[in-house]
Amino acid sequence: MPKNTTILDFRGKAADPATVVCERHGNRPDALLEILHDLQHQVGHVPETSLPVIAKALNLSRAEVYGVASFYHDFHLKPVGKHVIKICRAEACQAMGARELQAMAEKFLKVRLGETTADRRITLEATYCLGLCASSPAIMVDERPLARIDAKAFKAVVAGLR
Amino acid sequence: MTVKIYVPRDSAALAVGADDVATAIAREAKARKISVQIIRNSSRGMAWLETFVEVETPNGRVGYGPVAANDVAGLFAAGFHEGKKHKLGHGPVEALPYLKNQERLTFARAGITDPLSISDYLSHGGFEGLRKALAMAGSAIVAEVTESGLRGRGGAGFPTGIKWKTVHDTHADQKYVCCNADEGDSGTFADRMVMEGDPFMLIEGMAIAGIAAGATKGLVYIRSEYPYAIATMNDAIAIASREGWLGQNIQGTDKSFNLEVRRGAGAYICGEETAMLDSLEGKRGMVRAKPPIPALEGLFGKPTIINNVLSFAAVPFILAKGAAAYQTFGMGRSRGTLPFQLAGNIKQGGLVEKAFGVTLRTLINEFGGGTFTGKKVRAVQVGGPLGSYVPADQLDMPMDYETFAANGAMVGHGGLVVFDTSVDMAAQARFAMEFCAIESCGKCTPCRIGSTRGAETIDKIVAGENRESNLVLLEDLCQTMTDGSLCAMGGLTPMPVMSAVKYFPEDFGMKKQKSKAAE
């Protein structure tokens, strides 16, 4: 697994994790995306209660921070499942049965894209290209891309997450 | 004697279990008391053979693939560690027609080296270009790049040298070099392969750009969908800085260039250069109106060189071997090579670097081996989700910017997505509109609203509701999007839509007009 985000140590630190994350990035407004990524990695999502904290630290308005957090598909403003499975819906995967894979996954997990399973283990989402277009269809499980996924392989992945 | 075994660390290999294969090889070798050294190399770009394992023999490297972890014991039993025959064996790697028939300049090291070994990079011609650039005046570097005829590989095909000259000639206290590595186009993965497989080449290209234009800071904007590319680039930047190829006083000269990686966050629009700049500034990825062009007012309002990964990656070769050497490849005004990416429903998908002028047919049939399903090719989408659907009877078109433009298509980033006869082209046209609606930044009306209305109109056409008049409406809407959108997102979405209508009218419930389709 690539380590793109450092797990932070909050012991004895401020109450809101956002404060620590912002400090780590020097409270720089241009680092807002990195801050949101790190916060989400830490908490599991970007809590709305953290948005004013970030705004204050970076000297931005709440609207600006909310605007950024809500613009990018990666950031979840509400809690999601323990794991996130993203199914590629882009053309190269469509050519290899991504539509069918999506329908199968939705039926199997009993959720639609964007929803979380009843046991809160898995959130199913769409993504648009993982750069595995010569080994389609592809999915991403948390930060792990997987290629040549058929129904059997998908079910095996889910079994591994439960 | 220790046997050298290569197991790729490219995403396309890791996504089909390359780590498990490497572990199995180590375990099996230990059990059999065979001394092996496992090298995690870059990928050769033959995706259908991943995990493609190579063994070094006295007669060169011998390849096996696709290898799964449970094939490993059988491979050892057959003596693959001595290059012996096995049903997964492909013989000497360099002799494979797929590789032999390419013209690999940018991907010369693909599959050969360890991406994070700087000594590998140096022993394979690495940093020769930068070494030369360090001894040159900025204007001379710009002249060399201009002379090579290199055009932006991101899709628009703008002459790289002219862009660099603008930044070079502009005076400012700070200039920037930004690499657009937000490779969001479906069917493209060459940028990813460079970053994961030959990161020092990108670093070298960007450093040359910085020295040429007098920019001391560089940023690589990498999409979050590429976690391995982000990790590899971060590692490579740390290594290059430690070895004095980045940072203050590069190789003891008075030239300095610092490089940082920035993560995207899943927004396709950030592949548009001005939206990328806003994103790099920590804002919503909103498209900026041009002018001012980024070369004059870019990142934080400063003069900025923005190029695609492949454009920067082409530069070290141009500096090392000279503009003339690069010029000799290509046709017309499209000079050099383009790494084409064979994707979608294709038997032998992967990366094929060829000089401009190669035809789609050669790429799909000779390299690709036809479709994966074995059915006939019906359509090929060239140049990403904003590119035209080219019908099967037009596959003899040579790949060059001008020929494609003259035929209402675009080469783009060189991605080819192949569809077989099972494809529903009305569904593809609808998806193009839907994708535009999902990914539009929302700044301009034709893109923000036109895309949603477009999807609805296609639904009506397919349902047979006032088909003729809705087709006129769709065409009119597409014209408005083409003429009135701020950037290529809204401006080019009509390309896949209208090409689908034009060449595959039967999928929209209309009669196929044979004479028209053959035009």
Interface residues (C-beta under 8 A of the other chain):
Chain A: P2 K3 N4 R28 P29 D30 A31 L32 L33 E34 L36 H37 L58 E64 G67 V68 F71 Y72 H73 D74 F75 A90 E91 A92 C93 Q94 A95 M96 T127 Y128 C129 L130 G131 L132 C133 A134 S135 S136 A138 M140 E143 R144 P145 L146 A147 R148
Chain B: S11 A12 L14 A15 V16 A47 W48 E50 E183 G184 D185 S186 G187 T188 F189 D191 R192 S224 E225 Y226 P227 Y228 I230 A231 N234 R262 R263 G264 A265 G266 A267 Y268 S279 L280 E281 G282 K283 R284 G285 F300 Q341 L342 A343 G344 N345 I346 G349 G350 L351 F372 Q381 P385 G415 V417 V418 F419 D420 V423 Q428 F431 F435 I438 E439
